[in-house]
Amino acid sequence: MIKTRENDIIEQNKVVIDVRNLKKYYNGIKAVDGISFKIYQGECFGFLGPNGAGKTTTINLLSCYLKPDSGDIFIMDLDVKKEPSKVKQFLGIVPQENIFFEELSVYENLMFFGKMYSNDKEKLKNRINFLMKKVGLEENSRTKAAKLSGGMKRRLNLILGLVNDPEILFLDEPTTGLDPQSRRLVWDYIFELKKRKKTIFLTTHYMEEADFLSDRLAIIDYGKIIAEGTPEKLKETIGKGDLLNFKVEGNKSNILKVIHSLDSEEVSASLDEIEGDFLVKIKALDGIGKIGDIISCFIDNKIKVLDIDVKRNSLENVFLTLTGRSLRN
Protein backbone atom coordinates (compact mmCIF):
# COMPACT_ATOMS: atom_id res chain seq x y z
CA MET A 1 0.00 0.00 0.00
CA ILE A 2 1.00 3.62 -0.56
CA LYS A 3 0.40 6.18 2.17
CA THR A 4 -0.27 9.74 1.02
CA ARG A 5 0.87 12.83 2.92
CA GLU A 6 -2.62 13.14 4.38
CA ASN A 7 -2.24 9.61 5.83
CA ASP A 8 -4.90 8.25 3.48
CA ILE A 9 -4.25 4.70 2.37
CA ILE A 10 -4.19 4.06 -1.37
CA GLU A 11 -4.73 0.38 -2.02
CA GLN A 12 -2.49 -1.05 -4.70
CA ASN A 13 -5.37 -2.81 -6.42
CA LYS A 14 -6.90 0.59 -7.21
CA VAL A 15 -4.66 1.36 -10.16
CA VAL A 16 -6.31 4.01 -12.31
CA ILE A 17 -3.46 4.55 -14.81
CA ASP A 18 -1.22 1.70 -15.93
CA VAL A 19 1.45 2.56 -18.53
CA ARG A 20 3.49 -0.26 -20.03
CA ASN A 21 6.57 0.25 -22.22
CA LEU A 22 5.06 3.29 -23.93
CA LYS A 23 6.84 4.67 -27.02
CA LYS A 24 6.21 7.61 -29.34
CA TYR A 25 8.48 8.88 -32.13
CA TYR A 26 8.52 12.08 -34.18
CA ASN A 27 10.51 11.85 -37.41
CA GLY A 28 12.71 9.19 -35.89
CA ILE A 29 13.23 11.13 -32.63
CA LYS A 30 12.22 9.26 -29.48
CA ALA A 31 9.86 11.63 -27.68
CA VAL A 32 8.74 8.87 -25.31
CA ASP A 33 11.09 5.91 -25.13
CA GLY A 34 9.67 2.86 -23.37
CA ILE A 35 8.31 4.33 -20.14
CA SER A 36 6.27 2.36 -17.61
CA PHE A 37 4.54 3.46 -14.40
CA LYS A 38 1.35 3.07 -12.37
CA ILE A 39 -0.78 5.72 -10.71
CA TYR A 40 -3.17 4.94 -7.88
CA GLN A 41 -6.56 6.39 -7.07
CA GLY A 42 -6.45 9.52 -4.96
CA GLU A 43 -2.78 10.41 -5.40
CA CYS A 44 -1.06 13.32 -7.06
CA PHE A 45 1.61 11.96 -9.37
CA GLY A 46 4.23 14.54 -10.33
CA PHE A 47 5.87 14.21 -13.75
CA LEU A 48 9.01 16.32 -14.04
CA GLY A 49 11.57 16.91 -16.74
CA PRO A 50 13.42 19.58 -18.75
CA ASN A 51 11.85 21.19 -21.80
CA GLY A 52 11.49 18.61 -24.55
CA ALA A 53 11.88 15.66 -22.20
CA GLY A 54 8.54 14.09 -23.19
CA LYS A 55 6.12 15.37 -20.53
CA THR A 56 3.46 16.91 -22.77
CA THR A 57 3.71 14.06 -25.26
CA THR A 58 3.01 11.64 -22.40
CA ILE A 59 -0.06 13.63 -21.35
CA ASN A 60 -1.32 13.67 -24.95
CA LEU A 61 -0.88 9.90 -25.15
CA LEU A 62 -2.64 9.25 -21.85
CA SER A 63 -5.50 11.60 -22.69
CA CYS A 64 -6.16 9.98 -26.10
CA TYR A 65 -4.98 12.92 -28.23
CA LEU A 66 -2.08 10.92 -29.64
CA LYS A 67 -1.73 7.25 -30.51
CA PRO A 68 1.38 5.44 -29.26
CA ASP A 69 3.74 3.78 -31.68
CA SER A 70 3.98 0.87 -29.26
CA GLY A 71 3.20 -0.02 -25.67
CA ASP A 72 -0.05 -0.06 -23.72
CA ILE A 73 -2.07 2.36 -21.60
CA PHE A 74 -4.90 1.25 -19.35
CA ILE A 75 -7.06 3.88 -17.63
CA MET A 76 -9.81 2.78 -15.25
CA ASP A 77 -9.15 -0.75 -16.58
CA LEU A 78 -9.94 0.40 -20.13
CA ASP A 79 -7.51 0.00 -23.03
CA VAL A 80 -6.88 3.52 -24.33
CA LYS A 81 -6.15 2.25 -27.85
CA LYS A 82 -9.40 0.26 -28.06
CA GLU A 83 -11.86 2.41 -26.09
CA PRO A 84 -10.70 6.05 -26.19
CA SER A 85 -14.24 7.50 -26.09
CA LYS A 86 -15.02 5.65 -22.86
CA VAL A 87 -11.69 6.68 -21.34
CA LYS A 88 -12.29 10.37 -22.08
CA GLN A 89 -15.40 10.34 -19.87
CA PHE A 90 -13.15 9.97 -16.84
CA LEU A 91 -10.64 12.68 -17.79
CA GLY A 92 -10.21 16.40 -17.24
CA ILE A 93 -7.34 18.24 -18.91
CA VAL A 94 -5.75 21.59 -18.11
CA PRO A 95 -3.19 22.27 -20.87
CA GLN A 96 -0.32 24.76 -20.79
CA GLU A 97 -2.08 27.03 -23.28
CA ASN A 98 -5.41 28.68 -22.51
CA ILE A 99 -8.24 26.89 -24.33
CA PHE A 100 -11.21 29.22 -23.84
CA PHE A 101 -12.95 31.59 -26.25
CA GLU A 102 -11.77 35.18 -25.73
CA GLU A 103 -15.09 36.74 -26.80
CA LEU A 104 -17.21 34.67 -24.44
CA SER A 105 -17.65 35.50 -20.77
CA VAL A 106 -16.31 33.32 -17.97
CA TYR A 107 -19.78 31.83 -17.43
CA GLU A 108 -20.41 31.33 -21.16
CA ASN A 109 -17.12 29.51 -21.61
CA LEU A 110 -17.90 27.17 -18.74
CA MET A 111 -21.43 26.55 -20.00
CA PHE A 112 -20.18 25.88 -23.55
CA PHE A 113 -17.64 23.28 -22.43
CA GLY A 114 -19.94 21.87 -19.75
CA LYS A 115 -22.68 21.06 -22.29
CA MET A 116 -20.26 18.64 -23.94
CA TYR A 117 -20.59 16.47 -20.84
CA SER A 118 -24.03 17.16 -19.39
CA ASN A 119 -27.58 17.84 -20.63
CA ASP A 120 -28.79 18.67 -17.12
CA LYS A 121 -28.71 22.47 -17.28
CA GLU A 122 -29.59 23.07 -13.64
CA LYS A 123 -26.93 20.65 -12.39
CA LEU A 124 -24.40 22.22 -14.75
CA LYS A 125 -25.24 25.75 -13.51
CA ASN A 126 -24.68 24.66 -9.92
CA ARG A 127 -21.37 23.06 -10.87
CA ILE A 128 -20.22 26.21 -12.70
CA ASN A 129 -21.16 28.49 -9.80
CA PHE A 130 -19.32 26.20 -7.38
CA LEU A 131 -16.14 26.23 -9.50
CA MET A 132 -16.16 30.00 -10.04
CA LYS A 133 -16.49 30.53 -6.31
CA LYS A 134 -13.65 28.09 -5.59
CA VAL A 135 -11.13 30.03 -7.70
CA GLY A 136 -12.39 33.56 -7.03
CA LEU A 137 -14.04 34.22 -10.41
CA GLU A 138 -17.60 34.57 -9.15
CA GLU A 139 -17.60 38.37 -9.46
CA ASN A 140 -16.18 38.12 -12.99
CA SER A 141 -18.72 35.61 -14.29
CA ARG A 142 -20.03 38.03 -16.94
CA THR A 143 -16.63 39.42 -17.89
CA LYS A 144 -15.32 38.51 -21.33
CA ALA A 145 -12.31 36.22 -21.10
CA ALA A 146 -10.27 38.67 -23.19
CA LYS A 147 -10.60 41.29 -20.45
CA LEU A 148 -9.42 39.07 -17.61
CA SER A 149 -5.98 39.49 -16.06
CA GLY A 150 -3.36 36.86 -16.83
CA GLY A 151 -3.88 35.17 -13.47
CA MET A 152 -7.66 35.08 -13.89
CA LYS A 153 -7.25 33.54 -17.33
CA ARG A 154 -5.15 30.75 -15.83
CA ARG A 155 -7.80 30.18 -13.16
CA LEU A 156 -10.50 29.99 -15.82
CA ASN A 157 -8.36 27.53 -17.76
CA LEU A 158 -8.12 25.39 -14.63
CA ILE A 159 -11.83 25.13 -13.92
CA LEU A 160 -12.64 24.41 -17.57
CA GLY A 161 -10.77 21.14 -17.00
CA LEU A 162 -12.90 20.48 -13.92
CA VAL A 163 -16.34 21.31 -15.26
CA ASN A 164 -17.15 17.62 -15.88
CA ASP A 165 -16.02 16.64 -12.34
CA PRO A 166 -13.44 14.17 -13.71
CA GLU A 167 -12.03 11.19 -11.85
CA ILE A 168 -8.57 11.86 -13.32
CA LEU A 169 -7.18 15.34 -13.87
CA PHE A 170 -4.18 16.14 -16.06
CA LEU A 171 -2.53 19.40 -15.04
CA ASP A 172 0.15 20.61 -17.47
CA GLU A 173 1.97 23.56 -15.85
CA PRO A 174 -1.27 24.72 -14.14
CA THR A 175 0.16 27.62 -12.11
CA THR A 176 2.47 29.23 -14.67
CA GLY A 177 1.93 32.98 -14.55
CA LEU A 178 0.00 32.97 -11.29
CA ASP A 179 0.78 35.25 -8.37
CA PRO A 180 1.60 33.55 -5.02
CA GLN A 181 -1.94 33.95 -3.65
CA SER A 182 -3.54 32.45 -6.76
CA ARG A 183 -0.99 29.63 -6.82
CA ARG A 184 -1.76 28.76 -3.21
CA LEU A 185 -5.48 28.83 -3.97
CA VAL A 186 -4.90 26.27 -6.74
CA TRP A 187 -2.78 24.13 -4.39
CA ASP A 188 -5.51 24.15 -1.76
CA TYR A 189 -8.08 23.05 -4.30
CA ILE A 190 -5.83 20.23 -5.50
CA PHE A 191 -5.68 18.97 -1.91
CA GLU A 192 -9.49 19.10 -1.81
CA LEU A 193 -9.64 17.01 -4.96
CA LYS A 194 -7.29 14.45 -3.44
CA LYS A 195 -9.51 14.19 -0.36
CA ARG A 196 -12.36 13.31 -2.74
CA LYS A 197 -10.17 10.49 -4.15
CA LYS A 198 -9.61 12.28 -7.44
CA THR A 199 -6.36 11.32 -9.17
CA ILE A 200 -4.03 14.03 -10.46
CA PHE A 201 -1.23 13.85 -13.01
CA LEU A 202 0.86 17.00 -12.58
CA THR A 203 3.64 18.50 -14.66
CA THR A 204 5.36 21.62 -13.39
CA HIS A 205 8.66 23.47 -13.55
CA TYR A 206 8.20 24.70 -9.97
CA MET A 207 10.13 22.23 -7.83
CA GLU A 208 8.54 23.60 -4.65
CA GLU A 209 5.11 22.90 -6.15
CA ALA A 210 6.03 19.35 -7.14
CA ASP A 211 7.48 18.70 -3.69
CA PHE A 212 4.46 20.12 -1.88
CA LEU A 213 1.73 18.45 -3.96
CA SER A 214 3.12 15.13 -5.18
CA ASP A 215 2.65 11.89 -3.26
CA ARG A 216 5.02 10.27 -5.76
CA LEU A 217 6.78 11.59 -8.82
CA ALA A 218 8.79 10.50 -11.82
CA ILE A 219 11.57 12.41 -13.56
CA ILE A 220 11.74 11.98 -17.34
CA ASP A 221 14.67 12.97 -19.55
CA TYR A 222 15.19 12.28 -23.26
CA GLY A 223 11.98 10.25 -23.24
CA LYS A 224 13.04 7.88 -20.44
CA ILE A 225 12.05 7.80 -16.77
CA ILE A 226 15.31 8.15 -14.84
CA ALA A 227 13.94 8.27 -11.28
CA GLU A 228 10.69 7.53 -9.50
CA GLY A 229 9.55 7.64 -5.87
CA THR A 230 8.23 9.91 -3.15
CA PRO A 231 9.83 13.37 -2.95
CA GLU A 232 11.27 12.45 0.45
CA LYS A 233 12.84 9.23 -0.80
CA LEU A 234 14.39 10.90 -3.83
CA LYS A 235 15.86 13.64 -1.66
CA GLU A 236 17.30 11.04 0.71
CA THR A 237 19.01 9.00 -1.99
CA ILE A 238 19.81 11.44 -4.82
CA GLY A 239 21.30 14.90 -5.00
CA LYS A 240 23.73 16.91 -2.97
CA GLY A 241 22.33 16.12 0.43
CA ASP A 242 21.66 18.53 3.27
CA LEU A 243 24.29 21.21 3.89
CA LEU A 244 25.25 21.71 7.55
CA ASN A 245 27.67 24.41 8.71
CA PHE A 246 28.93 24.15 12.30
CA LYS A 247 30.79 27.09 13.83
CA VAL A 248 32.93 25.47 16.51
CA GLU A 249 35.56 26.25 19.14
CA GLY A 250 38.30 23.87 20.24
CA ASN A 251 41.60 22.24 19.45
CA LYS A 252 42.19 22.17 15.68
CA SER A 253 43.65 18.66 15.70
CA ASN A 254 40.54 17.39 17.51
CA ILE A 255 38.31 19.12 14.95
CA LEU A 256 40.23 17.46 12.11
CA LYS A 257 39.90 14.14 13.92
CA VAL A 258 36.10 14.56 13.98
CA ILE A 259 36.04 15.50 10.30
CA HIS A 260 38.04 12.39 9.43
CA SER A 261 35.72 10.18 11.49
CA LEU A 262 32.61 11.62 9.78
CA ASP A 263 33.79 11.11 6.20
CA SER A 264 31.89 8.26 4.55
CA GLU A 265 29.81 7.48 1.46
CA GLU A 266 26.89 9.42 2.93
CA VAL A 267 28.83 12.26 4.57
CA SER A 268 31.57 14.59 3.37
CA ALA A 269 33.15 17.12 5.74
CA SER A 270 35.69 19.92 5.42
CA LEU A 271 37.17 22.68 7.58
CA ASP A 272 37.40 26.41 6.90
CA GLU A 273 39.18 28.95 9.09
CA ILE A 274 37.68 32.43 8.95
CA GLU A 275 39.28 35.16 11.09
CA GLY A 276 40.21 32.73 13.83
CA ASP A 277 36.89 30.88 13.79
CA PHE A 278 36.54 27.26 12.74
CA LEU A 279 33.73 26.39 10.34
CA VAL A 280 33.04 22.69 9.78
CA LYS A 281 31.11 22.22 6.54
CA ILE A 282 29.22 18.96 6.22
CA LYS A 283 27.27 17.63 3.26
CA ALA A 284 25.16 14.60 4.15
CA LEU A 285 22.22 12.61 2.88
CA ASP A 286 19.50 13.04 5.50
CA GLY A 287 21.82 15.47 7.26
CA ILE A 288 18.99 16.79 9.43
CA GLY A 289 18.62 13.36 10.98
CA LYS A 290 22.35 13.16 11.65
CA ILE A 291 22.69 16.47 13.55
CA GLY A 292 22.38 14.85 16.97
CA ASP A 293 25.10 12.29 16.25
CA ILE A 294 27.41 14.96 14.82
CA ILE A 295 27.01 17.20 17.87
CA SER A 296 27.71 14.22 20.15
CA CYS A 297 30.87 13.57 18.19
CA PHE A 298 32.00 17.17 18.75
CA ILE A 299 31.23 16.97 22.48
CA ASP A 300 33.11 13.67 22.85
CA ASN A 301 36.17 15.40 21.41
CA LYS A 302 35.82 18.48 23.66
CA ILE A 303 34.71 20.78 20.84
CA LYS A 304 32.13 23.45 21.57
CA VAL A 305 29.42 24.09 18.98
CA LEU A 306 28.74 27.85 18.75
CA ASP A 307 26.29 27.98 15.85
CA ILE A 308 24.58 25.74 13.28
CA ASP A 309 23.34 26.72 9.83
CA VAL A 310 21.17 24.19 7.98
CA LYS A 311 20.23 24.14 4.29
CA ARG A 312 17.83 21.34 3.55
CA ASN A 313 18.31 19.17 0.46
CA SER A 314 15.73 20.13 -2.14
CA LEU A 315 13.92 18.51 -5.00
CA GLU A 316 15.64 21.05 -7.24
CA ASN A 317 19.00 19.55 -6.23
CA VAL A 318 17.71 16.11 -7.18
CA PHE A 319 16.39 17.39 -10.50
CA LEU A 320 19.64 19.15 -11.44
CA THR A 321 21.76 16.21 -10.34
CA LEU A 322 19.83 13.88 -12.64
CA THR A 323 19.21 16.13 -15.65
CA GLY A 324 22.18 18.54 -15.56
CA ARG A 325 22.34 22.32 -15.52
CA SER A 326 22.71 23.11 -19.22
CA LEU A 327 19.81 24.78 -21.01
CA ARG A 328 17.67 22.81 -23.45
CA ASN A 329 15.80 23.93 -26.56
C-alpha angles and dihedrals in degrees: 000000000000120000116210124214089261089058091248113146117234109200114222093227089065096079109160098175122035116178119187124190093323118191134181127172133193114199090332094313115124104233091167115019115192103311124173131184143138129226123201131216114273099016132114108229113198118211112195135179145129121277109293094018094123104265100126092040088055091051091049090051094048093046094051097249092115132035117228121239088222141345132060137270123194119187119183086349091301123124106239092208093053103034109026095148092057092046092053091061089070097046138090120185131199107185128198092251122062111256103191131106111260095211095052123081123247090260094045092052092051092046092048094052093037092058088063087069107028139038092188100100096185093050090047092051091053091049092050093049090049092051095046090052092048094058099034099254097116094104091048096051093118096040117111111248090236090064096051121106118253092259093049090050090055090049090051089049089053098053092045085067090051101046092099092049092238126204091219123037124196112204114189108189091326099176101043108135095014124131117238094263093051091045091053090048089056091047092052091051091049088056089051090053091051091052087056088054093251114153120229130199107196132190118183142153091213105096091192089056093049091048094048098045107030123092087187132358143190128212116215126194129173089356096304131103105239100176138014134178144084116319089246094052093048091050091050095051106028135045136029098314128225117319115225123184116192119192103205142177125211148075111336094220090054091050090052089048090056092047090052092049092050097051111107141126090285099038134049121183136185139174129233125185114209118180093327095317123114118226117190110200116200129185113192141161106245087005092165090063091049097053094095093052092046093052090048089053090054092048092049088056094047094251119144118220109219101175141357127207117191128195111184120224109254138208087242089063089052092048094049093044091056102037103028131234102266118111120253131211 
